[in-house]
Amino acid sequence: MKTLLTFTSIALIAIATVVPARAQQPKDIVDTAVASGSFTTLAKALTAAGLVETLKGPGPFTVFAPTDEAFAKLPAGTLDNLLKPENKDKLRRILTYHVVPGKMLAADVVKVSSAKAVSGDSLPIRVNGSTVVVSKARVVKTDIAASNGVIHVVDTVMLPPSGN
């Protein structure tokens, strides 16, 4: 019995060294954001705006994702008002202002002064020393890989310019 157990152990070790472990495939942008635990408000807003399936799509997308703390900085009642069904179009415009078609890594972002957001608006980008500011939001974490793009974390909910 001991010989059989030893042989089985040796066989399993041999198989483990010959067959490489499957690399974990990155999740899409929505699943990556949800898994981090810092974007529950963003996930709720994406659902209310009907954008979840879009951001689970093939992309690629670059998302400047506001954290829960960023949403908490909005004036009292603003988020609740935006989440109402009658404000879906306004919420959708705000959220698509945070999304750029294509994959822009941090190294790409610092080379441009603006990017065209999915909302249709121009998203101003400036580098101030080691700080990157997109619209009026500071980028606090970069290059979070997703299967359909990349996420950059921002500290403020960015509002598109009025008039469009």
N, C-alpha and C positions, 0 to 999 in steps of 0.2 A: 504494500500500500504506500509506504514511504517513497519507494522508487517511482511509482506512478505519479505521486504528487510532485516530486522533484522534476520529472520529465514534463509534466503539464506546466509547471512554473517556468521552466526553461523555454518551452514552446511559446508561451504567452509573451515572455520577454523578447524572444526572437521576432515574433510577429509585430510587437509594438515598435521595435527598432527598424524593421523593414518597411512597414506601412506607415507613412507619415500621417500625423493627425490632420484632419481637415481644418483649414484656416476658417476662422469665424468670419462670415460675410458681414460687412457693415449693414446696418439697418437703414431704411429710407429716412428722409429728413424728419418726418413726423415721429416715427418710432424712436429715432435717436434722441430727439428733444424730450419726448415723454419719458424715456428710460433715464435721462439725467436727473429728473426730479425737480429741476429748476424752472420748468416752463409749463406748469399746470394751467396757468392763466392763459398763456398763448395757445395751448391746445384747446382750451374751452372756447376761446375767441375764433380759432380756425374752424371749429365745428359750427359755431353760430353763423359764421360767414360762408359756410359751404366750401371751404378751401382744402379740407383734409385730403380728399381724393386727388386733387391737383398736385399737392405737395408729396403725395405718395407715388405720383406718376414718374415717368422715365427721366424728366428733367433734361439736362442738369440745371440745378438752381443754386443760387447763392442766397442764403437767408441771413439777414442781420436780425437775430432773434432777441427780443427783449425778455429779460428774466421776470419772475414773479415780482421781485422788488421794483423793477422798472414800472410795471403796471400799477404797483401800489403808490407810486409817485404821482399818478394822475389825480387831478382834483376829485374830491369826494363826489360820488354818484356818476362820474363820467363813464367808467367801465360798465356799470349796470345799465346805463342808458344805451351805450353802444351795443350791448348784447341783446337788446330788444329786437324782435323780428322786424319791426318797422324801420330799424336803422341798419339793416343788413348791408345795403349798398355802401353806406358811409364806413362801416366796419371793414368791409371788403377792400375799400380803397386804402384805408389806413394800413391794413395788413399787407396788401400787395405793394405798398410803398417800401416795405421791408425786404422785398424779394427782387433779385436781379436774375434775368435769364442767363444761363451759362454758369460755369464754375470759375469763380474768382478766388484764388487762394490769397492769403495775406500779402504775399510777395507781389501779386497782381494789383491788389487794392491800393497799395501805397504808391503805385506808379500812375494813377489816374486822378483827375480832379473832379470827376463825376461819373455816374453810371446811370443808365436808363432802367428805371424800376418797372416791374410788371404793371404797376398802376398807370404807366405812361409818363410819369413825372421824372424829371432829372433829379438824381440823388447826389447832392454835393458831398465831396469827400476831401478832407484836408488832413495833412500830417503836421502835427505840432510837436516837434521834438520826437519823443518815442511814443506819443499818443496819436492814435488815428481817430478822427471824428467823422462820423457819417451823419449828414443832416446835423442834428444837434446832439447826437448820441455818441458817447465814448465807447469804442470797441475795447472790451475787457478780456476777451478770450478769442483766439482765432483758430481757424483750420480744424474744426471738428468734422471729421469725415463722415459722410453718409453715402449710401449706395447710389443716390441720385443727386449728389451735389455736396455742398459744404455749408457749415453753419459758423457764423461769427457772432459771439455774444455781445449785446450792447446793453448799456445801463439805463437807457431811456426809451420810452415809446416814441417813435418818430412820427410826426404829423406832416402829411403832405401839404404843400402850399395851397392856400385857398384860391378859388377862382377857376379851378379846372373841374 
